[in-house]
Amino acid sequence: MTALRGPLPMFWPVYPNHPHESGRPATNRAPRAAVIAEGTPIALAMAAAFRITTIVAVGRKAQGAAIARNAVQAIPLRHRAQGGARIFATQLAQLDEEAQSET
């Protein structure tokens, strides 16, 4: 993938911690709805603080998160995990091209 040329993105997960199985910090698991809901106000505050006007939801958890329930428009991208890296890179490059054409 080539370097981004449009405005620099700020990545902030709707759940900014590492979800893992109880007592096994080296494992991965999908974040539960309750912790996603807890992280949503923080993500929205970060966007407001930095005057971010374009929100991108990376993965279905982010897309279906409480951000959607807060009437925030989010552009969906495929999550890089589980074989989605190539699609994610392509979608991110397309967003970058669109951002360049708007400036």
N, C-alpha and C positions, 0 to 999 in steps of 0.2 A: 504494500500500500504506500502511496506517496504521502508526503507531509501535507498536513492541512494548510490551506492558504487563506481560508475565510476567517471570520472572527474566532478566537480561541474559545473552545468549549470549557465549561466547568462541569466536571462529573461529580455528582453527589448522590449516593444511593438512597432510595427511600427507606432502606433499612441499613444504616451505616456500620453495623457490627457483623461479626462472623457467626452466622447461625450454625450450630453444631449439635450433635446428639448429646444429651445430658451426660456429663462426666467424661466425654470423649472429645476434647478440643481439636484434635487433628482431623475430625470428620466434617463433612459438609451435609447440610440439609436445607431445604427451601425454608425461607422465613415464614412464620405463621402470620395469619391475618392480623392478629392483635398487635404484634410488634411492627408490622408494616403501618398500621393505623397510628401507632405511637410516633413513627419516624416521619410521617407525612407533614405535620406542622413545621418540623425542622427543615425539611426540603423546601417547603413553600417560603419559609422565612429567609433561607439562603438565596432563593431566586429573587425575592423582594429586595434584600439587602444589596445585591449586586445588579439590580435592575435588569434581570434576565427576562427577555420577552419570548424566547423560544424554548419550550420545554420538550425534551425528548425522553420517551419512556423506553428503557432498554429491557426487553423481556416482558413476558405476560404478567408477571407479578407486579412490575412497575406500572404497566398499562392498566391493569385492573385495580390498582391500589386506590386508596382514598383520594389520591390526586384527582382521579376522574370524578369522584363523588364531590369534590370541591369546585366543580365547574371549570377546571383548568384544562385547556386544550393541550394534548401531548401528542407529538409525532411518534408513532411506534417504530422501534427497531428490533430486529431479531437479537436475542441474547447470544453472546459468543459461546456459551457453554453447550455441551451436548451436540457438538458438530455444527454450530451456527456461526463460527468465526468468519468464514468466507462471505456469507450473506451479510453479517454485521459490517464487515469492512466495505463491501459494495454499497450498502445503504448509507454508511457514514460518509463515504466519498461523494455520493449523490447529494447529501445534505450540504456538504462543503461547497460543491459546485453551485448549488442554489444560493447559498449565502454569499458567494463571491459575485454572482450576477446581480444581487440586490444592493450591493455597495457601490 
